[in-house]
């Protein structure tokens, strides 16, 4: 995989606000936060994997600048809002650690005439968006979210879960091929862009161990500009494709040069959960009382595999189920593989898949990846498949999610995202039907060269 030429570091620390508490350095998995205690910190962009965990944990925010006149305080706030590319009227506190916003750019592009505006939404968004509107933690709001996105001006509302189904079918097939035909093993998941960047920086000699499949977001992006363009009888150049993601690294991913086919980027822009919530409020949309609406078909249909992508161990569980049924043509006896789910750390398991004893591992939090990757590098790791997610509990704790200050709140979210299970047969039927349909209609690039 080529290194992105993007020059936007995405993650920043405001030296005028930072107190040097170094809580951000404590959660950074790659030691990219530099500075002495008590002094403003900086982000080493060459090491940063853009996971946004420093943004999530930062608790130092601008006060009302009590030492200034109201007019001077307003000027100082607006200066910082402009630095962050935030809308001028945004009301949220300005924390010392922050990420660059894309909302102004997207809102301007939505006004461009003659284009089809399409949006896709990651599974973790529907579990967390409700908190921004005062609803109980973990309230699932896919119907209200779809309705809100249409009121924001999108012509099609698709679900990244569709891409997750395609990813896991391709990834499960690739795993079985590697196991039966000979490596390289272990195979690593590749859906987390922070993990991919981590591997490029820290272990470039292991890149051929990563799955060649694009992430679900990029899968849907590729489909929108090809199959979706055919469905709507529109030129790909006239499609504006936006993704709503819980992750601060997804914009970096979609900007990578290899995420482009035939001159078109798979995804044009990415907004975080927090940006979407602000946008809905800014437009005066009554989110709480919106009627539930469906995602658009066919790229809004999905099985439970996509839903569990949002939590640690979910990709692994979906892959094991898919691999099992591809190899045996039988249904996996136990429906929920809880042993690969969970929070931060490393978990391992062995699963009987036909005649094969499949050895798997799940890594949640990049700081835990070093010891496992050192073993792979030394040829001492006999696992077949390893899931790596950059954030402590997977996408649900991504850097672009609502800022939760209490550990109890984070735990409640994880509990709620663990609810969905996966109807494997539905997953296989959906994904196989999609693959047949798609392969017969147009050529798409689902894979990445590394």
Beta strands, then each sheet from edge to edge (+ up, - down):
strand 1: 11-13
strand 2: 33-34
strand 3: 42-43
strand 4: 97-99
strand 5: 116-121
strand 6: 156-159
strand 7: 187-188
strand 8: 239-245
strand 9: 260-261
strand 10: 264-265
strand 11: 269-272
strand 12: 345-353
strand 13: 356-364
strand 14: 385-389
sheet 1: 1+ 4-
sheet 2: 2+ 3-
sheet 3: 6+ 5+ 8+ 11+
sheet 4: 7+ 14+ 13+ 12-
sheet 5: 9+ 10-
end
